[in-house]
Amino acid sequence: MTWSIVARDPSTGHLGIAVATRFFAVGALVPYIRGGIGAVATQAFVSPLYGVDGLSLLAAGKAPEEIIADLTARDAGRDQRQLHLIDAKGRNAAFTGTACIDWAGHLIDENVSVAGNMLAGPDVVAETLATYNKAMDKPLAERLLLAMQAGEDAGGDKRGRQSAALVIHRDQDYPWLSIRADDHPDPLAELVRLHAVAGERYLHVAETMATRQNPNGMTDRREIDEKIATLEAAARITAGRPSASFATPLKT
């Protein structure tokens, strides 16, 4: 009852998952990512253990094909499951159980895979992948959102729309961006709106957060306030409005 795209940006190594469905809060159980390790999407008759254990096996160095064999061998419900994943090197694999509800299937390409079940038809997966590959000049988040909208335009979940999610990790265990529309009449459009809002302040603050390499992060607010003020001023000029001469204090 879901389709999703799992991708690794070859130029940065960043990992992302986007997913949509006619079901509540799809972002709660489908996407699993660890920066520098890999990404897993578990769906259909979802098993969260595929995500949790899949990431652990990726961290242990197992290849995606091995992980699928391992996870499905221990699961008597595997015929009703769907799974696709990618590691930090770009190796990927996918599995669609024989009892998944039509249309169900997956496509794998270099650094990306798309999988879905209970879809309007195979064009949903095909258009999602094709649009992603045509948008390689765009940032990963935009690429994933464009791809998912193309899948929706091709029919999406044959039951309709309800929830969607987008998660991106850079090189840390925590997400650089994680947005969800848990119950919405047009969840993909809502993700686009939330991504735009994130670009106003949140993503600039995300650049300052502590990392394993720099556990102090950046705590001087002046630099980020100045950057946000510059962007806000440019937006006002573009919109034909006079520019303000001061920055709004940053609050998190």
C-alpha positions in Angstrom: 0.0 0.0 0.0 3.0 2.2 -0.5 5.6 3.3 -3.0 9.0 4.7 -2.1 12.4 5.7 -3.5 15.7 4.9 -1.8 18.7 6.8 -3.0 22.3 7.7 -2.5 23.6 10.9 -4.0 26.8 9.9 -5.8 28.3 13.3 -5.6 27.9 13.7 -1.8 27.2 10.2 -0.4 24.1 11.6 1.3 21.2 9.1 1.7 17.5 9.8 1.3 14.1 8.1 1.3 10.8 9.5 0.1 7.5 7.5 0.5 3.8 8.0 0.0 0.7 6.0 0.6 -3.1 5.8 1.3 -2.4 5.0 5.0 -1.7 6.9 8.1 1.7 8.2 9.1 3.8 6.2 6.6 6.9 8.1 7.8 6.8 6.4 11.1 7.6 2.8 10.0 8.8 2.7 6.4 12.1 4.8 6.2 15.3 3.8 8.2 18.6 5.6 7.6 22.0 5.9 9.2 24.4 8.4 7.7 27.5 6.8 6.2 25.9 3.3 6.6 22.8 2.9 4.4 19.1 3.3 4.0 16.3 0.8 4.1 12.6 1.0 3.2 10.3 -1.7 4.5 6.7 -1.7 3.3 3.6 -3.7 2.1 2.7 -5.8 5.1 5.4 -3.8 6.9 7.9 -5.4 9.2 9.8 -2.7 11.2 12.4 -5.3 12.0 13.5 -5.2 8.4 14.5 -1.6 8.9 16.1 -2.0 12.3 17.9 -5.2 11.6 18.7 -4.1 8.0 20.6 -1.1 9.2 22.5 -3.2 11.8 23.5 -5.7 9.1 24.6 -2.9 6.8 26.7 -1.4 9.7 28.3 -4.9 10.1 29.4 -4.8 6.4 26.9 -7.2 4.8 25.9 -6.5 1.2 22.3 -5.6 0.5 21.6 -8.9 -1.4 22.9 -10.8 1.6 20.7 -8.8 3.9 17.6 -9.5 2.0 18.3 -13.2 2.0 19.0 -13.1 5.7 15.9 -11.1 6.6 13.5 -13.0 4.4 14.8 -16.4 5.4 13.9 -15.9 9.0 10.4 -14.5 8.2 7.5 -16.8 7.4 5.5 -13.7 6.3 8.0 -12.7 3.7 5.6 -13.2 0.7 3.6 -10.3 2.0 6.6 -8.0 2.5 8.5 -5.5 0.3 12.0 -4.2 1.0 14.7 -2.2 -0.8 17.9 -0.8 0.5 21.2 0.8 -0.3 24.6 0.9 1.4 27.1 3.8 1.7 28.9 2.5 -1.4 25.8 2.6 -3.5 25.2 -1.1 -3.7 21.5 -1.8 -3.6 18.9 -4.6 -3.8 15.2 -5.1 -3.6 12.6 -7.7 -2.7 8.9 -7.9 -3.5 7.0 -10.8 -2.0 4.8 -12.9 -4.2 1.7 -12.2 -2.1 2.0 -8.4 -2.3 -1.2 -6.8 -3.7 -1.1 -5.8 -7.4 0.3 -3.8 -8.8 3.5 -4.6 -7.0 7.1 -4.6 -8.0 10.4 -2.7 -8.0 13.1 -1.2 -10.2 16.8 -0.9 -9.4 19.3 1.5 -11.0 22.7 2.9 -10.1 22.5 4.5 -6.6 18.7 4.3 -6.6 15.7 2.0 -6.3 11.9 2.4 -6.4 9.4 -0.1 -5.1 5.7 -0.2 -4.6 2.6 -2.3 -4.0 -1.1 -1.8 -4.3 -0.4 0.8 -7.0 -2.4 1.9 -10.0 0.2 0.2 -12.3 3.8 -0.3 -13.2 4.0 3.3 -14.6 4.0 4.6 -11.0 7.4 3.0 -10.3 8.8 3.6 -13.8 7.9 7.3 -13.8 9.3 7.8 -10.3 12.6 6.4 -11.3 12.8 8.1 -14.7 12.0 11.5 -13.2 14.6 11.0 -10.5 17.3 10.2 -13.0 16.4 13.2 -15.2 16.8 15.6 -12.2 20.4 14.8 -11.2 21.3 18.4 -11.5 19.0 19.3 -8.6 19.6 18.9 -4.8 18.7 15.4 -3.4 15.6 16.6 -1.6 14.1 18.3 -4.6 15.0 15.3 -6.8 13.1 12.9 -4.5 10.1 15.2 -4.3 9.9 15.6 -8.0 10.2 11.8 -8.5 7.4 11.0 -6.0 5.1 13.6 -7.7 5.7 11.9 -11.0 4.7 8.6 -9.5 1.6 10.2 -8.1 0.8 11.7 -11.5 1.1 8.2 -13.0 -1.6 6.9 -10.6 0.1 6.5 -7.2 -1.5 4.3 -4.6 -4.7 3.0 -6.3 -6.7 3.7 -3.2 -5.8 7.4 -3.0 -3.6 9.6 -0.8 -3.1 10.1 2.9 0.5 10.4 4.1 4.0 10.9 2.8 7.5 11.5 4.2 11.0 12.6 3.2 14.1 11.8 5.2 17.7 12.7 4.3 20.8 11.9 6.3 24.2 13.3 5.5 27.1 11.7 7.4 25.6 11.6 10.8 23.2 9.2 12.7 20.6 12.0 13.0 18.7 13.3 10.0 19.7 16.5 8.2 16.0 16.7 7.1 13.0 14.7 8.2 9.5 15.9 7.3 6.2 14.1 7.3 2.6 14.7 6.3 0.8 12.0 8.4 -2.8 12.7 7.4 -3.4 15.1 4.5 -5.5 15.3 1.4 -2.4 16.0 -0.7 0.6 14.8 1.3 3.2 15.2 -1.4 2.2 18.9 -1.9 2.4 19.3 1.8 6.0 17.9 1.8 6.9 20.4 -0.9 5.5 23.2 1.3 7.3 21.9 4.4 10.6 21.7 2.5 10.2 25.3 1.4 9.6 26.3 5.0 12.6 24.3 6.1 14.7 26.3 3.7 13.8 29.6 5.3 15.6 28.8 8.6 15.8 25.2 9.6 18.2 23.9 7.1 20.6 26.8 7.8 20.5 25.9 11.5 21.1 22.3 10.5 24.5 23.3 9.1 25.6 24.4 12.5 24.7 21.3 14.5 27.3 19.2 16.3 28.8 16.3 14.4 31.1 13.4 15.4 34.0 15.3 13.7 33.0 18.6 15.4 31.1 17.9 18.6 30.9 21.6 19.4 29.1 22.5 16.2 28.6 26.2 15.9 27.1 28.2 18.7 27.6 31.8 17.5 24.2 32.8 16.3 25.5 35.9 14.5 26.8 34.2 11.4 23.6 32.2 10.8 21.4 35.2 11.6 23.3 37.2 9.0 23.0 34.5 6.4 19.2 34.2 7.0 18.8 38.0 6.9 20.6 38.1 3.6 18.4 35.4 2.1 15.3 37.1 3.4 16.4 40.4 1.9 17.0 38.8 -1.4 13.6 37.2 -1.3 11.9 40.6 -0.6 13.8 42.3 -3.5 12.7 39.5 -5.8 9.1 39.9 -4.7 9.4 43.7 -5.3 9.2 44.6 -1.6 11.7 46.9 0.2 14.5 45.2 2.1 14.7 45.4 5.9 18.0 46.5 7.4 18.0 44.1 10.3 17.9 40.4 11.0 15.1 38.7 12.9 16.8 37.0 15.9 17.2 33.2 15.4 15.2 31.0 17.7 15.3 27.2 17.7 
